[in-house]
Amino acid sequence: MYEFDVKAAGSKPGKTEDVKPSTTPRPGNTGTTPQGSASGTPASTGSLAATGSSSATTSIALAGGAAVLLGAAAVFVVRRRKTGADA
């Protein structure tokens, strides 16, 4: 735990001291053992993490792309039709 003071805006900072590590262990700290597994390589039977993406993402993207292409084609056809002799 570090003590600090909140000063008003524009006030001059006081003298700072070097931080010294605590010699008392924290509750639950049993030494230098790392958390979790200490193996160097991941298991080959594992699976990737779920990211929240559904399997319908590809279908939705393809449908959106098709809609954009159809809209562009419709605009192209309508503009080509107006360039006749009547325009």
Short mmCIF file of the C-alpha atoms (twelve columns), coordinates in Angstrom:
data_MODEL
# 
_entry.id   MODEL 
# 
loop_
_atom_site.group_PDB 
_atom_site.id 
_atom_site.type_symbol 
_atom_site.label_atom_id 
_atom_site.label_alt_id 
_atom_site.label_comp_id 
_atom_site.label_asym_id 
_atom_site.label_seq_id 
_atom_site.Cartn_x 
_atom_site.Cartn_y 
_atom_site.Cartn_z 
_atom_site.pdbx_PDB_model_num 
ATOM 1  C CA . MET A 1  0.000   0.000   0.000   1 
ATOM 2  C CA . TYR A 2  1.322   3.435   -0.915  1 
ATOM 3  C CA . GLU A 3  0.329   6.649   0.788   1 
ATOM 4  C CA . PHE A 4  -0.272  9.719   -1.368  1 
ATOM 5  C CA . ASP A 5  -1.750  13.188  -1.089  1 
ATOM 6  C CA . VAL A 6  -4.137  14.824  -3.547  1 
ATOM 7  C CA . LYS A 7  -3.039  18.427  -3.988  1 
ATOM 8  C CA . ALA A 8  -4.958  21.388  -5.386  1 
ATOM 9  C CA . ALA A 9  -4.299  22.462  -8.965  1 
ATOM 10 C CA . GLY A 10 -1.280  24.761  -9.240  1 
ATOM 11 C CA . SER A 11 0.271   23.731  -5.905  1 
ATOM 12 C CA . LYS A 12 3.951   22.801  -5.747  1 
ATOM 13 C CA . PRO A 13 4.805   19.121  -5.353  1 
ATOM 14 C CA . GLY A 14 6.468   18.044  -2.153  1 
ATOM 15 C CA . LYS A 15 9.619   15.979  -1.750  1 
ATOM 16 C CA . THR A 16 9.245   12.447  -3.061  1 
ATOM 17 C CA . GLU A 17 10.913  9.426   -1.531  1 
ATOM 18 C CA . ASP A 18 12.080  6.250   -3.238  1 
ATOM 19 C CA . VAL A 19 9.662   3.365   -3.048  1 
ATOM 20 C CA . LYS A 20 10.904  0.437   -1.007  1 
ATOM 21 C CA . PRO A 21 9.553   -3.099  -1.425  1 
ATOM 22 C CA . SER A 22 7.462   -4.535  1.352   1 
ATOM 23 C CA . THR A 23 9.022   -7.304  3.407   1 
ATOM 24 C CA . THR A 24 5.725   -8.725  4.632   1 
ATOM 25 C CA . PRO A 25 4.104   -11.315 2.344   1 
ATOM 26 C CA . ARG A 26 0.629   -10.721 1.030   1 
ATOM 27 C CA . PRO A 27 -2.151  -13.059 2.115   1 
ATOM 28 C CA . GLY A 28 -2.277  -16.067 -0.178  1 
ATOM 29 C CA . ASN A 29 1.250   -15.540 -1.501  1 
ATOM 30 C CA . THR A 30 3.125   -18.811 -1.027  1 
ATOM 31 C CA . GLY A 31 6.399   -17.910 -2.727  1 
ATOM 32 C CA . THR A 32 7.630   -17.697 -6.286  1 
ATOM 33 C CA . THR A 33 5.556   -20.488 -7.833  1 
ATOM 34 C CA . PRO A 34 3.856   -19.325 -11.058 1 
ATOM 35 C CA . GLN A 35 0.110   -19.519 -11.393 1 
ATOM 36 C CA . GLY A 36 -1.325  -22.146 -13.706 1 
ATOM 37 C CA . SER A 37 0.591   -24.738 -15.628 1 
ATOM 38 C CA . ALA A 38 4.334   -24.346 -16.031 1 
ATOM 39 C CA . SER A 39 4.602   -26.434 -19.210 1 
ATOM 40 C CA . GLY A 40 6.496   -24.855 -22.086 1 
ATOM 41 C CA . THR A 41 4.266   -25.964 -24.961 1 
ATOM 42 C CA . PRO A 42 0.482   -25.949 -25.271 1 
ATOM 43 C CA . ALA A 43 -1.387  -29.222 -25.475 1 
ATOM 44 C CA . SER A 44 -2.027  -30.349 -29.040 1 
ATOM 45 C CA . THR A 45 -5.538  -31.523 -28.148 1 
ATOM 46 C CA . GLY A 46 -6.746  -28.070 -27.095 1 
ATOM 47 C CA . SER A 47 -9.052  -25.785 -29.038 1 
ATOM 48 C CA . LEU A 48 -9.062  -22.086 -29.799 1 
ATOM 49 C CA . ALA A 49 -10.849 -19.713 -27.482 1 
ATOM 50 C CA . ALA A 50 -14.391 -18.722 -28.341 1 
ATOM 51 C CA . THR A 51 -14.430 -15.091 -29.497 1 
ATOM 52 C CA . GLY A 52 -18.175 -14.574 -29.570 1 
ATOM 53 C CA . SER A 53 -18.433 -14.796 -33.359 1 
ATOM 54 C CA . SER A 54 -21.266 -16.948 -34.616 1 
ATOM 55 C CA . SER A 55 -21.128 -19.352 -37.539 1 
ATOM 56 C CA . ALA A 56 -23.563 -17.132 -39.463 1 
ATOM 57 C CA . THR A 57 -21.000 -14.354 -39.949 1 
ATOM 58 C CA . THR A 58 -19.851 -15.668 -43.332 1 
ATOM 59 C CA . SER A 59 -23.410 -16.004 -44.651 1 
ATOM 60 C CA . ILE A 60 -24.306 -12.493 -43.509 1 
ATOM 61 C CA . ALA A 61 -21.156 -11.048 -45.115 1 
ATOM 62 C CA . LEU A 62 -21.872 -12.803 -48.422 1 
ATOM 63 C CA . ALA A 63 -25.492 -11.615 -48.426 1 
ATOM 64 C CA . GLY A 64 -24.369 -8.053  -47.753 1 
ATOM 65 C CA . GLY A 65 -21.801 -8.201  -50.548 1 
ATOM 66 C CA . ALA A 66 -24.408 -9.553  -52.966 1 
ATOM 67 C CA . ALA A 67 -26.791 -6.742  -52.019 1 
ATOM 68 C CA . VAL A 68 -24.101 -4.136  -52.708 1 
ATOM 69 C CA . LEU A 69 -23.321 -5.685  -56.103 1 
ATOM 70 C CA . LEU A 70 -27.006 -5.812  -57.059 1 
ATOM 71 C CA . GLY A 71 -27.437 -2.181  -56.058 1 
ATOM 72 C CA . ALA A 72 -24.399 -1.110  -58.080 1 
ATOM 73 C CA . ALA A 73 -25.653 -3.059  -61.099 1 
ATOM 74 C CA . ALA A 74 -29.100 -1.449  -60.805 1 
ATOM 75 C CA . VAL A 75 -27.586 2.047   -60.718 1 
ATOM 76 C CA . PHE A 76 -25.409 1.202   -63.734 1 
ATOM 77 C CA . VAL A 77 -28.393 -0.096  -65.754 1 
ATOM 78 C CA . VAL A 78 -30.583 2.921   -64.925 1 
ATOM 79 C CA . ARG A 79 -27.845 5.391   -65.854 1 
ATOM 80 C CA . ARG A 80 -27.120 3.580   -69.125 1 
ATOM 81 C CA . ARG A 81 -30.793 3.696   -70.082 1 
ATOM 82 C CA . LYS A 82 -30.977 7.507   -69.683 1 
ATOM 83 C CA . THR A 83 -28.172 8.177   -72.164 1 
ATOM 84 C CA . GLY A 84 -30.376 7.389   -75.204 1 
ATOM 85 C CA . ALA A 85 -31.734 9.817   -77.811 1 
ATOM 86 C CA . ASP A 86 -34.482 11.063  -75.487 1 
ATOM 87 C CA . ALA A 87 -32.074 12.320  -72.787 1 
# 
